[in-house]
């Protein structure tokens, strides 16, 4: 109707609506991805401005480590299949281990005796951990009850193949907090030392290492320098940094042969960046487990070539290589007093070294 009043600008509404309809969802996603990548690049540039010196350069004046020798003192035999995880009790004597044979075993590391052996409903018992009190053990596997576990005063912290982590109340079994941020399986996690606060770090198949606040459930820091699955993460004793072990590689061409350097990495939470890479051209297998010495000067890495490499954290050099296992080293933990460490392997055994 020509006599119908027309609001100013009304004639433009249909055209605007049509323009909006023409924008495809794929174009919007593509634009958002571009913006995200641009922001990441800008953040890396800002980080680089603060990167004035390398860790090994700062450590040049530090005295090098002397001769390093560790011997196998005990061999724990009793599992019928691959050892997948292990943990020390706070009493510095007992060890709990889980295996693909479906059993969780508590050992006396002094005598090598088995104190308890529990058969689980699932044969793939992927994770186990001692409670801080030493009076209880948590374990989880592929029966969807739990995966990687850590015990703290609040409850049990788990990671899962569904890409999440979760904090559970021990008494009621209720979910207290869930943590969403990984885009693939979460393979490992570690709690910060109790005096540093309520945080933990996780690593997964999305190549990310995320630091979380347990109170808010939010990811407060994220690191994406790995190029493959992160198999293990471990806090530095002070809680200011953490190390990660991965299957990632940097490929370099030498005489038409690609040499793959499998790496452990060190991240400083205060600097918000990676500060060291521990690798050698001769290491051609991934790192499955990492842990620090009590002082933090040494980093132990268990590898898929059956060896344990010991690194000088400050200088970035390898100080020793330990042999003994006959298959992949799947788990490694330093004792609470720092006098020994235990490694678990796919050869069905655990070895305690001093």
DRENDO-1510 file (C-alpha; in Angstrom, 1 decimal, always signed):
<recs>
REC; n; res; u; v; w
REC; 1; UNK; +0.0; +0.0; +0.0 .
REC; 2; UNK; +1.5; +3.2; -1.1 .
REC; 3; UNK; -0.2; +5.1; +1.7 .
REC; 4; UNK; +1.4; +2.9; +4.4 .
REC; 5; UNK; +4.0; +5.0; +6.3 .
REC; 6; UNK; +7.5; +3.8; +5.9 .
REC; 7; UNK; +10.0; +4.1; +8.8 .
REC; 8; UNK; +13.3; +5.7; +7.9 .
REC; 9; UNK; +15.7; +3.0; +6.9 .
REC; 10; UNK; +13.1; +0.2; +6.6 .
REC; 11; UNK; +13.7; -0.2; +3.0 .
REC; 12; UNK; +17.3; -1.3; +3.8 .
REC; 13; UNK; +16.2; -4.1; +6.2 .
REC; 14; UNK; +15.5; -6.8; +3.6 .
REC; 15; UNK; +18.8; -6.2; +1.9 .
REC; 16; UNK; +20.7; -6.4; +5.2 .
REC; 17; UNK; +18.8; -9.6; +6.1 .
REC; 18; UNK; +19.7; -11.2; +2.7 .
REC; 19; UNK; +23.4; -10.2; +3.2 .
REC; 20; UNK; +23.4; -11.9; +6.5 .
REC; 21; UNK; +21.9; -15.0; +5.0 .
REC; 22; UNK; +24.6; -15.2; +2.4 .
REC; 23; UNK; +27.4; -15.6; +5.0 .
REC; 24; UNK; +28.1; -19.3; +5.2 .
REC; 25; UNK; +28.9; -21.0; +8.5 .
REC; 26; UNK; +32.1; -22.3; +7.0 .
REC; 27; UNK; +33.2; -18.8; +6.2 .
REC; 28; UNK; +32.5; -17.7; +9.8 .
REC; 29; UNK; +34.5; -20.6; +11.2 .
REC; 30; UNK; +37.3; -19.9; +8.8 .
REC; 31; UNK; +37.4; -16.3; +9.9 .
REC; 32; UNK; +37.4; -17.2; +13.5 .
REC; 33; UNK; +40.3; -19.6; +13.0 .
REC; 34; UNK; +42.3; -16.9; +11.2 .
REC; 35; UNK; +41.7; -14.5; +14.1 .
REC; 36; UNK; +42.7; -17.2; +16.6 .
REC; 37; UNK; +45.9; -17.9; +14.7 .
REC; 38; UNK; +46.7; -14.2; +14.5 .
REC; 39; UNK; +46.2; -13.8; +18.2 .
REC; 40; UNK; +48.4; -16.8; +18.9 .
REC; 41; UNK; +51.1; -15.4; +16.7 .
REC; 42; UNK; +50.9; -12.0; +18.5 .
REC; 43; UNK; +51.2; -13.8; +21.9 .
REC; 44; UNK; +54.3; -15.7; +20.7 .
REC; 45; UNK; +55.8; -12.4; +19.6 .
REC; 46; UNK; +55.2; -10.8; +23.0 .
REC; 47; UNK; +56.7; -13.9; +24.7 .
REC; 48; UNK; +59.7; -13.7; +22.4 .
REC; 49; UNK; +60.4; -10.1; +23.5 .
REC; 50; UNK; +60.9; -11.4; +27.1 .
REC; 51; UNK; +63.1; -14.3; +25.9 .
REC; 52; UNK; +66.5; -12.6; +26.4 .
REC; 53; UNK; +68.7; -15.6; +27.4 .
REC; 54; UNK; +68.7; -19.4; +27.2 .
REC; 55; UNK; +68.7; -21.6; +30.4 .
REC; 56; UNK; +71.9; -23.3; +29.4 .
REC; 57; UNK; +73.6; -19.9; +29.0 .
REC; 58; UNK; +72.7; -18.9; +32.5 .
REC; 59; UNK; +74.0; -22.2; +33.8 .
REC; 60; UNK; +77.4; -21.9; +32.1 .
REC; 61; UNK; +79.0; -20.9; +35.4 .
REC; 62; UNK; +77.4; -23.7; +37.3 .
REC; 63; UNK; +79.7; -26.6; +38.2 .
REC; 64; UNK; +79.1; -29.7; +36.0 .
REC; 65; UNK; +77.9; -32.9; +37.6 .
REC; 66; UNK; +80.5; -35.5; +38.4 .
REC; 67; UNK; +80.4; -39.2; +37.6 .
REC; 68; UNK; +76.8; -40.5; +37.9 .
REC; 69; UNK; +76.3; -44.1; +38.7 .
REC; 70; UNK; +73.0; -45.8; +39.8 .
REC; 71; UNK; +72.6; -49.5; +40.2 .
REC; 72; UNK; +69.6; -51.8; +40.3 .
REC; 73; UNK; +69.1; -52.8; +43.9 .
REC; 74; UNK; +65.8; -54.7; +43.7 .
REC; 75; UNK; +63.8; -56.3; +40.9 .
REC; 76; UNK; +60.1; -56.8; +41.6 .
REC; 77; UNK; +58.6; -59.7; +39.7 .
REC; 78; UNK; +55.0; -60.9; +39.9 .
REC; 79; UNK; +53.0; -59.3; +37.1 .
REC; 80; UNK; +52.0; -61.5; +34.3 .
REC; 81; UNK; +51.8; -58.7; +31.7 .
REC; 82; UNK; +53.0; -55.2; +30.9 .
REC; 83; UNK; +53.4; -52.8; +33.9 .
REC; 84; UNK; +51.5; -49.7; +33.0 .
REC; 85; UNK; +51.8; -47.5; +36.1 .
REC; 86; UNK; +53.4; -47.3; +39.6 .
REC; 87; UNK; +53.6; -44.9; +42.6 .
REC; 88; UNK; +55.5; -44.6; +45.9 .
REC; 89; UNK; +53.9; -44.5; +49.3 .
REC; 90; UNK; +54.8; -41.6; +51.5 .
REC; 91; UNK; +56.5; -44.1; +53.9 .
REC; 92; UNK; +59.3; -44.4; +51.2 .
REC; 93; UNK; +59.1; -48.2; +51.4 .
REC; 94; UNK; +55.9; -49.4; +49.7 .
REC; 95; UNK; +55.2; -49.3; +46.0 .
REC; 96; UNK; +51.9; -49.9; +44.2 .
REC; 97; UNK; +51.9; -51.0; +40.5 .
REC; 98; UNK; +49.2; -51.7; +38.0 .
REC; 99; UNK; +49.4; -54.0; +34.9 .
REC; 100; UNK; +47.7; -55.2; +31.8 .
REC; 101; UNK; +47.3; -58.5; +33.7 .
REC; 102; UNK; +44.4; -56.9; +35.5 .
REC; 103; UNK; +46.2; -56.8; +38.9 .
REC; 104; UNK; +47.1; -54.1; +41.3 .
REC; 105; UNK; +50.0; -55.1; +43.6 .
REC; 106; UNK; +51.4; -53.4; +46.7 .
REC; 107; UNK; +55.1; -54.2; +47.2 .
REC; 108; UNK; +57.6; -53.9; +50.0 .
REC; 109; UNK; +60.5; -52.3; +48.1 .
REC; 110; UNK; +63.0; -53.4; +50.8 .
REC; 111; UNK; +62.2; -57.1; +50.7 .
REC; 112; UNK; +60.5; -57.4; +47.3 .
REC; 113; UNK; +57.6; -59.2; +49.0 .
REC; 114; UNK; +54.1; -58.7; +47.7 .
REC; 115; UNK; +51.9; -57.3; +50.5 .
REC; 116; UNK; +48.6; -57.2; +48.6 .
REC; 117; UNK; +47.5; -58.3; +45.2 .
REC; 118; UNK; +44.0; -57.3; +43.9 .
REC; 119; UNK; +42.4; -58.5; +40.7 .
REC; 120; UNK; +40.4; -55.8; +39.0 .
REC; 121; UNK; +37.3; -56.2; +36.7 .
REC; 122; UNK; +39.2; -54.8; +33.7 .
REC; 123; UNK; +42.5; -56.3; +32.5 .
REC; 124; UNK; +43.8; -52.9; +31.4 .
REC; 125; UNK; +44.6; -51.2; +34.7 .
REC; 126; UNK; +46.1; -48.1; +33.2 .
REC; 127; UNK; +46.8; -46.0; +36.4 .
REC; 128; UNK; +47.3; -46.3; +40.1 .
REC; 129; UNK; +48.2; -43.8; +42.9 .
REC; 130; UNK; +48.7; -43.8; +46.7 .
REC; 131; UNK; +46.6; -41.6; +48.9 .
REC; 132; UNK; +48.7; -39.0; +50.8 .
REC; 133; UNK; +47.9; -40.9; +54.0 .
REC; 134; UNK; +49.3; -44.1; +52.6 .
REC; 135; UNK; +46.2; -46.0; +53.8 .
REC; 136; UNK; +44.4; -46.2; +50.4 .
REC; 137; UNK; +45.2; -46.8; +46.7 .
REC; 138; UNK; +43.2; -45.5; +43.7 .
REC; 139; UNK; +43.3; -47.2; +40.3 .
REC; 140; UNK; +41.6; -47.0; +37.0 .
REC; 141; UNK; +41.4; -48.6; +33.6 .
REC; 142; UNK; +39.5; -49.1; +30.4 .
REC; 143; UNK; +36.3; -50.0; +32.2 .
REC; 144; UNK; +35.4; -46.3; +32.1 .
REC; 145; UNK; +35.6; -45.9; +35.9 .
REC; 146; UNK; +38.9; -44.0; +36.0 .
REC; 147; UNK; +42.0; -43.4; +33.9 .
REC; 148; UNK; +45.1; -41.6; +35.1 .
REC; 149; UNK; +44.8; -40.8; +38.7 .
REC; 150; UNK; +46.3; -38.5; +41.4 .
REC; 151; UNK; +45.2; -38.3; +45.0 .
REC; 152; UNK; +45.1; -35.1; +47.0 .
REC; 153; UNK; +43.4; -33.8; +50.1 .
REC; 154; UNK; +40.3; -32.8; +48.1 .
REC; 155; UNK; +39.7; -36.1; +46.5 .
REC; 156; UNK; +40.8; -38.1; +43.4 .
REC; 157; UNK; +41.9; -36.3; +40.2 .
REC; 158; UNK; +41.5; -38.3; +37.0 .
REC; 159; UNK; +42.1; -37.8; +33.3 .
REC; 160; UNK; +40.2; -39.7; +30.6 .
REC; 161; UNK; +40.0; -40.6; +26.9 .
REC; 162; UNK; +37.0; -38.4; +26.6 .
REC; 163; UNK; +39.3; -35.3; +26.6 .
REC; 164; UNK; +38.4; -34.2; +30.1 .
REC; 165; UNK; +39.8; -34.3; +33.7 .
REC; 166; UNK; +37.7; -34.6; +36.8 .
REC; 167; UNK; +37.9; -34.2; +40.5 .
REC; 168; UNK; +35.9; -36.7; +42.6 .
REC; 169; UNK; +34.9; -36.9; +46.2 .
REC; 170; UNK; +36.3; -40.1; +47.7 .
REC; 171; UNK; +33.6; -40.8; +50.2 .
REC; 172; UNK; +30.5; -40.2; +48.1 .
REC; 173; UNK; +31.9; -40.9; +44.6 .
REC; 174; UNK; +30.4; -37.6; +43.4 .
REC; 175; UNK; +31.9; -35.4; +40.7 .
REC; 176; UNK; +33.1; -32.2; +42.3 .
REC; 177; UNK; +34.6; -30.4; +39.3 .
REC; 178; UNK; +35.2; -31.2; +35.6 .
REC; 179; UNK; +37.9; -29.7; +33.5 .
REC; 180; UNK; +37.2; -29.2; +29.7 .
REC; 181; UNK; +39.9; -27.8; +27.4 .
REC; 182; UNK; +41.7; -30.7; +25.7 .
REC; 183; UNK; +40.6; -31.7; +22.2 .
REC; 184; UNK; +41.6; -35.4; +22.4 .
REC; 185; UNK; +42.5; -38.1; +24.9 .
REC; 186; UNK; +44.2; -36.8; +28.1 .
REC; 187; UNK; +47.1; -39.2; +28.7 .
REC; 188; UNK; +48.7; -37.8; +31.9 .
REC; 189; UNK; +48.4; -35.4; +34.8 .
REC; 190; UNK; +50.3; -34.3; +37.8 .
REC; 191; UNK; +49.4; -32.3; +40.9 .
REC; 192; UNK; +51.4; -29.2; +41.9 .
REC; 193; UNK; +53.4; -29.5; +45.2 .
REC; 194; UNK; +50.9; -28.8; +48.0 .
REC; 195; UNK; +52.6; -25.6; +49.1 .
REC; 196; UNK; +52.3; -24.0; +45.6 .
REC; 197; UNK; +48.5; -24.0; +45.4 .
REC; 198; UNK; +45.5; -25.8; +43.9 .
REC; 199; UNK; +46.7; -26.4; +40.4 .
REC; 200; UNK; +47.6; -29.4; +38.2 .
REC; 201; UNK; +49.0; -29.9; +34.8 .
REC; 202; UNK; +47.7; -32.3; +32.1 .
REC; 203; UNK; +49.0; -33.5; +28.7 .
REC; 204; UNK; +47.2; -35.3; +25.9 .
REC; 205; UNK; +46.9; -36.4; +22.3 .
REC; 206; UNK; +46.1; -32.9; +21.2 .
REC; 207; UNK; +49.8; -32.0; +21.8 .
REC; 208; UNK; +48.8; -29.6; +24.5 .
REC; 209; UNK; +50.0; -29.2; +28.1 .
REC; 210; UNK; +47.4; -27.4; +30.2 .
REC; 211; UNK; +47.7; -25.9; +33.7 .
REC; 212; UNK; +44.4; -25.9; +35.6 .
REC; 213; UNK; +42.9; -24.2; +38.7 .
REC; 214; UNK; +41.1; -26.9; +40.6 .
REC; 215; UNK; +38.9; -24.3; +42.4 .
REC; 216; UNK; +37.5; -22.6; +39.3 .
REC; 217; UNK; +37.9; -25.5; +36.8 .
REC; 218; UNK; +39.5; -23.1; +34.4 .
REC; 219; UNK; +42.6; -23.6; +32.3 .
REC; 220; UNK; +45.0; -20.9; +33.4 .
REC; 221; UNK; +48.0; -21.7; +31.1 .
REC; 222; UNK; +48.4; -23.7; +27.9 .
REC; 223; UNK; +51.6; -24.8; +26.0 .
REC; 224; UNK; +51.6; -26.1; +22.5 .
REC; 225; UNK; +55.2; -26.6; +21.5 .
REC; 226; UNK; +55.0; -30.4; +21.2 .
REC; 227; UNK; +54.2; -31.9; +17.8 .
REC; 228; UNK; +52.8; -35.3; +19.0 .
REC; 229; UNK; +51.1; -37.0; +22.0 .
REC; 230; UNK; +52.3; -35.9; +25.4 .
REC; 231; UNK; +52.8; -39.1; +27.4 .
REC; 232; UNK; +54.0; -37.7; +30.7 .
REC; 233; UNK; +54.1; -34.5; +32.7 .
REC; 234; UNK; +55.8; -33.8; +36.0 .
REC; 235; UNK; +56.1; -30.7; +38.2 .
REC; 236; UNK; +59.5; -29.3; +39.2 .
REC; 237; UNK; +59.9; -29.7; +43.0 .
REC; 238; UNK; +59.4; -26.0; +43.6 .
REC; 239; UNK; +56.2; -26.0; +41.5 .
REC; 240; UNK; +57.4; -23.1; +39.3 .
REC; 241; UNK; +58.0; -25.3; +36.2 .
REC; 242; UNK; +57.1; -28.7; +34.8 .
REC; 243; UNK; +58.6; -31.2; +32.4 .
REC; 244; UNK; +56.9; -33.2; +29.7 .
REC; 245; UNK; +57.8; -36.3; +27.7 .
REC; 246; UNK; +56.5; -36.9; +24.2 .
REC; 247; UNK; +56.7; -38.9; +21.0 .
REC; 248; UNK; +57.2; -35.7; +19.0 .
REC; 249; UNK; +60.2; -35.0; +16.8 .
REC; 250; UNK; +62.2; -32.5; +14.9 .
REC; 251; UNK; +63.2; -33.9; +11.6 .
REC; 252; UNK; +66.6; -33.0; +10.2 .
REC; 253; UNK; +68.0; -34.2; +6.9 .
REC; 254; UNK; +71.4; -36.0; +7.2 .
REC; 255; UNK; +72.6; -37.8; +4.0 .
REC; 256; UNK; +69.1; -38.5; +2.8 .
REC; 257; UNK; +68.0; -39.9; +6.2 .
REC; 258; UNK; +65.6; -38.2; +8.4 .
REC; 259; UNK; +66.9; -38.4; +12.0 .
REC; 260; UNK; +64.1; -38.0; +14.6 .
REC; 261; UNK; +64.9; -36.4; +17.9 .
REC; 262; UNK; +62.5; -37.5; +20.6 .
REC; 263; UNK; +62.3; -34.9; +23.3 .
REC; 264; UNK; +61.6; -34.0; +26.9 .
REC; 265; UNK; +60.8; -30.3; +27.5 .
REC; 266; UNK; +60.9; -27.9; +30.4 .
REC; 267; UNK; +58.3; -25.2; +30.8 .
REC; 268; UNK; +58.6; -22.2; +33.3 .
REC; 269; UNK; +55.2; -21.2; +34.5 .
REC; 270; UNK; +56.5; -17.7; +35.6 .
REC; 271; UNK; +58.0; -17.0; +32.2 .
REC; 272; UNK; +55.0; -18.7; +30.5 .
REC; 273; UNK; +57.1; -20.4; +28.0 .
REC; 274; UNK; +59.3; -23.4; +27.2 .
REC; 275; UNK; +62.8; -22.9; +28.5 .
REC; 276; UNK; +64.6; -26.2; +27.6 .
REC; 277; UNK; +64.6; -29.2; +25.3 .
REC; 278; UNK; +66.3; -32.4; +26.3 .
REC; 279; UNK; +67.1; -34.5; +23.2 .
REC; 280; UNK; +70.0; -36.2; +21.3 .
REC; 281; UNK; +70.2; -37.3; +17.7 .
REC; 282; UNK; +70.9; -40.8; +18.8 .
REC; 283; UNK; +67.6; -41.1; +20.7 .
REC; 284; UNK; +65.1; -42.3; +18.1 .
REC; 285; UNK; +62.3; -43.5; +20.4 .
REC; 286; UNK; +59.7; -41.5; +22.4 .
REC; 287; UNK; +59.7; -40.6; +26.1 .
REC; 288; UNK; +57.0; -42.4; +28.0 .
REC; 289; UNK; +57.6; -41.1; +31.5 .
REC; 290; UNK; +59.5; -38.3; +33.3 .
REC; 291; UNK; +60.4; -37.3; +36.8 .
REC; 292; UNK; +62.7; -35.0; +38.7 .
REC; 293; UNK; +65.3; -35.7; +41.4 .
REC; 294; UNK; +64.5; -34.3; +44.8 .
REC; 295; UNK; +66.8; -31.3; +44.2 .
REC; 296; UNK; +65.4; -30.7; +40.7 .
REC; 297; UNK; +68.9; -30.8; +39.2 .
REC; 298; UNK; +68.3; -34.2; +37.4 .
REC; 299; UNK; +65.5; -35.2; +35.0 .
REC; 300; UNK; +64.9; -38.9; +34.6 .
REC; 301; UNK; +63.2; -40.0; +31.3 .
REC; 302; UNK; +62.0; -43.5; +30.6 .
REC; 303; UNK; +62.1; -44.3; +26.8 .
REC; 304; UNK; +60.6; -46.8; +24.5 .
REC; 305; UNK; +64.0; -48.2; +23.6 .
REC; 306; UNK; +64.2; -49.9; +27.0 .
REC; 307; UNK; +66.5; -47.2; +28.5 .
REC; 308; UNK; +66.4; -44.5; +31.1 .
REC; 309; UNK; +68.2; -41.3; +30.2 .
REC; 310; UNK; +69.3; -38.9; +33.0 .
REC; 311; UNK; +69.5; -35.2; +32.1 .
REC; 312; UNK; +71.2; -32.2; +33.7 .
REC; 313; UNK; +68.2; -29.9; +34.0 .
REC; 314; UNK; +70.3; -26.7; +34.0 .
REC; 315; UNK; +72.8; -27.5; +31.3 .
REC; 316; UNK; +70.5; -29.6; +29.1 .
REC; 317; UNK; +73.1; -32.4; +28.7 .
REC; 318; UNK; +72.7; -36.1; +29.2 .
REC; 319; UNK; +74.7; -37.3; +32.2 .
REC; 320; UNK; +73.9; -41.0; +32.2 .
REC; 321; UNK; +72.0; -43.7; +30.4 .
REC; 322; UNK; +70.7; -46.6; +32.4 .
REC; 323; UNK; +70.0; -50.1; +31.0 .
REC; 324; UNK; +68.4; -53.2; +32.4 .
REC; 325; UNK; +64.8; -53.4; +31.2 .
REC; 326; UNK; +64.0; -55.7; +28.3 .
REC; 327; UNK; +61.1; -53.8; +26.9 .
REC; 328; UNK; +59.6; -50.3; +26.9 .
REC; 329; UNK; +59.9; -48.3; +30.2 .
REC; 330; UNK; +56.3; -47.3; +30.8 .
REC; 331; UNK; +56.5; -45.7; +34.3 .
REC; 332; UNK; +59.1; -44.0; +36.4 .
REC; 333; UNK; +59.0; -42.3; +39.9 .
REC; 334; UNK; +61.6; -41.0; +42.3 .
REC; 335; UNK; +61.1; -42.0; +45.9 .
REC; 336; UNK; +59.7; -39.4; +48.3 .
REC; 337; UNK; +63.1; -39.0; +50.1 .
REC; 338; UNK; +65.0; -38.8; +46.8 .
REC; 339; UNK; +67.4; -41.7; +47.6 .
REC; 340; UNK; +66.0; -44.1; +44.9 .
REC; 341; UNK; +63.7; -44.3; +41.9 .
REC; 342; UNK; +61.6; -47.1; +40.6 .
REC; 343; UNK; +60.8; -47.9; +36.9 .
REC; 344; UNK; +58.1; -50.1; +35.5 .
REC; 345; UNK; +58.3; -51.8; +32.1 .
REC; 346; UNK; +56.5; -53.8; +29.5 .
REC; 347; UNK; +58.9; -56.6; +30.5 .
REC; 348; UNK; +56.5; -57.3; +33.4 .
REC; 349; UNK; +59.0; -56.1; +36.1 .
REC; 350; UNK; +59.8; -53.1; +38.2 .
REC; 351; UNK; +63.3; -52.1; +39.1 .
REC; 352; UNK; +64.4; -50.0; +42.1 .
REC; 353; UNK; +67.7; -48.2; +41.6 .
REC; 354; UNK; +69.9; -46.2; +44.0 .
</recs>
